[in-house]
Amino acid sequence: MERAARGFVTRHADGPTVTTPLRIAEVIAVGSELLGSHRVDTNSLFIAERLSGIGIDLRAKAVVGDEQGRIADLCRQAMSRADLVVLTGGLGPTDDDLTREAVAQVLQLPLVEDAAISAAIERRFARRGLQMPAINRRQANVLEGATVLDNLHGTAPGQVVERGGKVIVLLPGPPRELQPMLHALCDGMLGARAGKERTFRATLFITGRSESHVEEAVQPIYSAWRVSDPPLETTILATPGQIELHLSLKSADPSAAGTMLNDARDRLASVLGADVFSTDGRFMEQIVGDLLRTRHLTLAAAESCTGGLLLSRLTDVPGSSSYVRGGAVLYSNEMKTSVAGVPGALIAAHGAVSEPVAIAMAEGIRERTGADVAVGITGIAGPGGGTPQKPVGTVAVAVVAPGGSVRVRTFSFPGGRAQVKFHATQGAMDMVRRALQGL
């Protein structure tokens, strides 16, 4: 038995090999559990990113239950549209693991037990002091003429088979097992079949503007890029707390592609101005953290409606202990007074959700922690507690910058409780960013 590099066991089918370049892919995620509310198909995201890196576009994905006929139907449809079809899951040992059988039905190929795979599975059980159940022999069934992908982290091997220039890949469902196989394929056979072109990308992250306002500003610019040579695609995406602009193009020349993307990104950034907070994929907490670290500054926060989410996001970044000083969750008025020194009379006069109270919270936590930068957040996250004057989503944020200068703003955020809390932390960090950058 021939063992190729990167964990492949190669068996060659009879007849000539077709080497049509692979450009378009579809994914079929198999598993009835993925149709419920408790399990989510995350493999498709990984597959899309990895294939994109070698110039293969994922154009469609489907989720199907453990029914051989439905799996086979989707496989036929995908093969009619795509050069590459990737099926994930359904390679286990039980009766409802039917991916092998469905693909065999579509390709009209027999399944043949591979003695080497059976022996490997048996040894895997033996290392744990167990006898291999007879049902695991199903996992050794291989499509005739297929290339078998060794599974170093489980018992279900992957398979690759070619038919009429199309490539069909069967991968196990668990990400720990799937990802090494796909890496090996992309570095090997799929990468070679993808041709010389690769997909290159650039991103801009924007805050402080709605999706429609961003589109209004940049659409006249990027609309002309669709007919450039090579075409440059621009996608606008609204995500919590930010708008994302994704630029992509295909090219066989990395240098030329990089120049074109950088020029396009810089042109869009010049139009959007200070509302662009990232052009290299870093998120807001990373941007703010890097600003604090490079300026040798520390930060503290007094949070009410966000319940500590601001400091949680900042401390999700490795190395944040060098700039996050600490803080407090001051949910009740009594805690605002006793911990941050907010005068009770101030709360009585303006209300807990007000700019004067947010400023007092920031100044109080700064004085008590000795931080260079301090944030105070107070608001109404909902679903109750709103009034006509201060509806749900009203949040006051204050930032005390080095030297004692104060910035304060009242926001009106949309969405439910979780959305309001996230938007409030994004707005607070953006205020810190702008203060540190002098914007």
C-alpha positions in Angstrom: 0.0 0.0 0.0 1.4 3.4 -1.0 1.4 6.1 1.6 1.7 9.6 0.2 2.8 12.7 2.1 0.6 14.6 4.5 -1.4 11.6 5.8 -2.7 10.4 2.4 -3.2 6.8 1.4 -3.5 6.9 -2.4 -5.3 4.4 -4.6 -5.5 5.3 -8.3 -8.6 4.5 -10.3 -8.2 3.1 -13.8 -8.4 5.4 -16.8 -7.0 8.9 -17.6 -7.0 11.6 -14.9 -8.9 14.8 -15.6 -7.2 17.9 -14.3 -9.9 20.6 -14.8 -9.1 23.6 -12.5 -11.3 23.8 -9.5 -13.0 27.2 -9.1 -16.4 26.7 -7.4 -17.3 24.6 -4.4 -20.4 23.6 -2.5 -20.6 22.1 1.0 -23.2 19.6 2.3 -23.3 19.2 6.1 -24.8 15.9 7.0 -26.5 15.3 10.3 -30.1 15.5 11.7 -28.7 17.1 14.8 -27.7 20.1 12.7 -31.3 20.8 11.8 -32.2 21.4 15.4 -31.4 24.4 17.7 -28.6 22.8 19.8 -26.0 22.1 17.2 -24.6 24.6 14.6 -22.7 23.8 11.5 -19.4 25.6 12.1 -17.4 23.5 9.6 -18.7 25.4 6.6 -17.1 28.6 7.9 -13.7 26.9 8.2 -14.0 25.2 4.8 -15.0 28.5 3.1 -12.0 30.3 4.6 -9.6 27.6 3.8 -10.8 27.1 0.2 -10.8 30.8 -0.4 -7.2 30.9 0.4 -6.4 28.7 -2.5 -8.8 30.5 -4.9 -11.8 28.2 -4.7 -15.1 30.1 -4.0 -17.7 28.5 -1.8 -21.0 29.4 -3.6 -23.5 27.4 -1.6 -23.9 25.2 1.4 -26.7 22.9 2.6 -27.6 21.1 5.8 -29.4 17.7 5.5 -30.6 15.1 7.9 -29.5 11.5 8.0 -31.6 10.3 5.0 -29.7 8.6 2.2 -32.1 9.7 -0.5 -31.9 13.4 0.5 -28.1 13.3 0.8 -27.9 11.8 -2.7 -30.2 14.4 -4.2 -28.2 17.3 -2.7 -25.0 15.7 -3.9 -26.3 15.4 -7.5 -27.4 19.0 -7.5 -24.1 20.2 -6.1 -22.2 18.2 -8.7 -24.2 19.8 -11.5 -23.2 23.3 -10.4 -19.8 23.0 -8.7 -16.3 21.7 -9.4 -15.7 20.6 -5.9 -18.3 19.1 -3.5 -17.4 18.7 0.2 -19.6 16.5 2.4 -19.1 16.7 6.2 -20.4 14.2 8.7 -22.2 10.9 8.4 -19.1 8.8 8.4 -19.6 7.2 11.7 -20.3 3.5 12.5 -24.0 3.6 13.1 -27.0 2.9 10.9 -27.8 6.6 10.5 -24.3 7.4 9.1 -25.1 7.3 5.4 -22.8 9.7 3.6 -20.7 6.9 2.1 -23.7 5.0 0.9 -25.3 8.2 -0.6 -22.2 9.2 -2.6 -21.8 5.6 -3.8 -25.4 5.7 -5.0 -24.8 8.9 -6.9 -21.5 7.8 -8.5 -22.6 4.2 -9.0 -19.5 3.0 -7.3 -19.2 0.0 -5.0 -18.1 0.3 -1.4 -15.1 -2.0 -0.6 -13.9 -2.7 2.9 -10.3 -1.7 3.3 -8.5 -4.2 5.6 -5.8 -1.6 6.5 -8.4 0.8 7.8 -10.2 -2.0 9.8 -6.9 -2.9 11.4 -6.1 0.7 12.2 -9.4 1.2 13.9 -9.0 -2.1 15.8 -5.6 -1.0 17.1 -7.0 2.3 18.2 -9.5 0.5 20.4 -6.9 -1.8 21.6 -4.7 1.0 22.8 -7.6 2.0 25.2 -7.9 -1.6 26.3 -11.1 -2.1 24.4 -12.3 -4.6 21.7 -13.5 -2.9 18.5 -17.3 -3.2 18.1 -18.3 -5.0 14.9 -20.2 -2.0 13.7 -17.0 0.0 13.3 -16.1 -2.1 10.3 -18.5 0.1 8.3 -16.0 3.0 8.7 -13.5 1.0 6.6 -15.9 1.0 3.6 -14.2 2.9 0.8 -15.5 4.1 -2.5 -13.8 2.1 -5.2 -10.9 4.1 -6.6 -11.0 6.8 -3.9 -8.1 8.4 -2.1 -8.3 7.7 1.6 -7.4 10.4 4.1 -5.9 9.2 7.4 -7.7 10.3 10.5 -5.2 10.9 13.3 -7.8 12.0 15.8 -10.7 9.6 15.2 -11.9 6.4 13.6 -13.6 7.8 10.5 -11.2 8.2 7.5 -11.9 10.8 4.9 -12.2 10.1 1.2 -11.6 11.9 -2.1 -13.0 10.7 -5.4 -12.9 12.2 -8.9 -15.6 11.9 -11.6 -15.6 13.7 -14.9 -13.4 16.5 -13.7 -15.4 16.9 -10.5 -13.9 16.3 -7.1 -16.0 14.9 -4.2 -14.6 15.0 -0.7 -16.0 13.2 2.3 -14.8 14.5 5.7 -15.8 13.5 9.2 -18.0 16.0 11.2 -15.9 16.7 14.3 -13.8 19.8 13.6 -10.7 18.3 15.4 -10.8 15.5 12.8 -11.9 17.5 9.7 -9.5 20.4 9.9 -6.2 18.5 9.6 -7.6 16.6 6.6 -8.7 19.8 4.9 -5.4 21.5 5.6 -3.6 18.6 4.0 -5.9 18.6 1.0 -5.5 22.4 0.4 -1.7 22.1 0.7 -1.7 19.2 -1.6 -4.1 18.0 -4.3 -6.8 20.7 -4.0 -4.2 23.5 -4.0 -2.5 22.0 -7.1 -5.9 21.7 -8.9 -7.0 25.2 -8.0 -4.6 26.8 -10.5 -2.3 29.7 -10.1 -4.9 32.3 -9.1 -5.5 33.0 -5.4 -8.0 35.1 -3.5 -6.7 38.1 -1.8 -8.6 40.1 0.8 -8.7 43.4 2.7 -11.1 44.7 5.4 -12.2 47.9 6.9 -14.2 48.0 10.2 -16.3 51.1 10.7 -18.3 52.4 13.7 -20.5 55.4 14.3 -22.3 55.0 11.0 -25.2 52.9 9.9 -25.0 50.4 7.1 -27.0 52.6 4.7 -24.8 55.7 5.5 -21.6 53.7 4.8 -23.2 52.4 1.6 -24.1 55.9 0.5 -20.6 57.1 1.0 -18.7 54.3 -0.7 -21.0 52.8 -3.4 -20.1 55.4 -6.0 -16.4 54.4 -5.6 -16.6 50.6 -5.4 -19.2 50.2 -8.1 -16.6 50.9 -10.8 -14.2 48.3 -9.4 -16.5 45.4 -10.4 -15.5 45.9 -14.1 -11.8 46.5 -13.4 -9.2 44.0 -14.5 -9.1 42.0 -12.3 -12.6 42.7 -10.8 -12.5 43.8 -7.2 -15.5 42.7 -5.2 -16.8 44.8 -2.3 -19.2 43.4 0.3 -20.8 45.5 3.0 -21.8 43.6 6.2 -23.6 44.9 9.3 -22.5 43.2 12.5 -23.1 44.1 16.2 -21.4 47.4 16.9 -19.7 47.9 13.5 -20.0 47.9 9.8 -17.6 45.8 7.8 -16.3 46.4 4.3 -14.7 43.3 2.7 -12.6 43.7 -0.4 -11.5 40.7 -2.5 -10.0 39.9 -5.8 -8.5 36.9 -7.6 -5.0 37.2 -9.1 -2.0 35.1 -9.9 0.3 38.0 -9.0 0.4 38.5 -5.2 2.3 41.8 -5.5 -0.1 43.4 -7.9 -3.1 42.1 -5.9 -1.6 43.6 -2.7 -1.1 47.0 -4.3 -4.6 47.1 -5.8 -6.2 46.1 -2.5 -4.2 48.6 -0.5 -5.0 51.4 -2.8 -8.7 50.5 -2.7 -8.7 50.2 1.0 -7.0 53.6 1.5 -9.4 55.3 -0.9 -12.4 54.0 1.1 -10.8 54.9 4.4 -10.2 58.5 3.2 -13.9 58.9 2.5 -15.1 57.4 5.8 -12.4 59.2 7.8 -12.2 58.6 11.6 -15.1 56.3 11.6 -12.8 53.6 10.3 -11.2 52.0 13.3 -9.4 49.0 11.8 -7.9 48.2 8.4 -6.1 45.0 9.4 -8.8 42.8 10.9 -8.3 43.8 14.5 -11.4 44.2 16.5 -12.2 47.2 18.7 -10.9 45.7 21.9 -7.6 44.9 20.2 -7.3 48.4 18.8 -8.0 50.1 22.1 -5.6 47.7 23.9 -2.8 48.4 21.5 -3.3 52.1 21.9 -3.1 51.8 25.7 -0.1 49.6 25.6 1.9 51.6 23.1 1.2 54.8 25.1 2.0 53.1 28.4 -1.5 53.9 29.8 -3.8 52.0 32.1 -7.6 51.9 32.1 -10.3 51.4 34.7 -14.1 51.2 34.3 -17.2 51.7 36.4 -20.1 49.8 34.7 -23.7 49.7 35.5 -26.0 48.5 32.6 -23.1 46.6 30.9 -22.4 44.5 34.0 -18.7 44.2 33.5 -18.9 43.4 29.7 -16.5 46.2 28.8 -13.7 44.9 31.0 -14.5 41.4 30.0 -14.0 42.2 26.3 -10.8 44.2 27.0 -9.4 41.3 29.0 -10.2 38.7 26.4 -7.1 40.1 24.6 -3.9 38.3 25.7 -1.5 40.7 27.5 -4.3 43.0 28.7 -3.0 42.8 32.3 -0.4 45.4 31.2 -3.1 48.1 30.6 -6.3 47.1 32.4 -6.1 48.4 35.9 -9.5 47.2 37.2 -13.0 48.4 37.8 -16.3 47.7 39.4 -19.9 46.8 38.5 -22.0 49.5 40.1 -25.5 48.3 39.5 -27.4 50.0 42.4 -27.4 53.7 43.2 -26.0 52.8 46.6 -22.9 51.1 45.0 -22.4 54.1 42.7 -22.2 56.3 45.8 -20.2 54.0 48.2 -17.7 52.6 45.7 -17.3 55.4 43.1 -18.2 58.3 45.3 -21.1 59.5 43.1 -23.0 62.1 45.2 -26.5 60.9 46.0 -27.8 64.4 45.3 -26.4 64.2 41.8 -28.3 61.0 41.2 -31.5 62.5 42.6 -31.1 65.6 40.5 -30.3 64.0 37.1 -31.2 60.3 37.5 -28.9 57.4 37.5 -28.9 57.3 33.7 -27.5 60.7 32.9 -24.3 62.3 31.7 -23.4 63.9 35.0 -23.6 60.5 36.8 -21.6 58.8 34.0 -18.9 61.5 34.5 -18.9 61.1 38.3 -18.6 57.3 37.9 -15.6 57.6 35.6 -13.9 60.2 37.8 -14.6 58.2 40.9 -13.2 54.9 39.6 -10.1 56.8 38.2 -9.4 58.3 41.6 -9.7 55.0 43.4 -7.7 52.9 40.9 -5.1 55.4 39.8 -5.8 54.5 36.1 -4.8 57.0 33.4 -8.1 56.5 31.5 -11.4 55.8 33.1 -14.8 54.9 31.7 -18.3 55.3 33.3 -21.3 53.6 31.7 -24.9 53.9 32.9 -28.0 53.0 31.0 -31.3 51.1 30.5 -30.7 47.7 28.9 -34.3 46.6 29.1 -36.6 45.1 28.5 -38.2 47.1 31.3 -37.2 50.3 33.1 -37.6 52.7 30.2 -39.6 56.0 30.2 -40.7 58.3 27.4 -37.8 60.6 28.3 -35.3 57.8 28.7 -36.4 54.7 26.7 -34.8 51.3 26.7 -31.5 51.6 24.9 -30.6 55.0 26.5 -26.9 54.8 27.6 -24.7 57.5 29.0 -20.9 57.0 28.6 -18.2 59.2 30.0 -14.4 58.9 29.3 -11.8 60.7 31.4 -8.6 60.8 29.4 -5.1 61.5 30.6 -4.8 65.0 32.0 -8.4 64.9 33.2 -10.2 65.9 30.0 -13.7 64.5 29.8 -15.8 63.3 26.9 -19.4 62.3 27.5 -22.2 61.2 25.2 -25.7 59.8 25.5 -26.5 57.0 23.0 -29.8 55.5 21.9 -29.1 51.9 21.0 -31.5 49.5 19.3 -32.2 45.8 20.1 -32.8 43.7 23.1 -30.8 43.6 26.4 -27.8 41.7 25.0 -27.6 44.0 22.0 -27.8 47.2 24.1 -25.1 45.9 26.4 -22.7 45.1 23.5 -23.4 48.3 21.6 -22.7 50.3 24.9 -19.3 48.6 25.3 -18.5 49.2 21.6 -19.5 52.9 21.9 -17.4 53.3 25.1 -14.3 51.7 23.5 -14.7 53.9 20.4 -14.8 57.0 22.7 -11.6 55.8 24.3 -10.0 55.2 20.9 -11.0 58.7 19.6 -9.7 60.3 22.8 -6.3 58.6 22.6 -6.0 59.3 18.9 -7.0 62.9 19.4 -10.0 62.6 17.1 
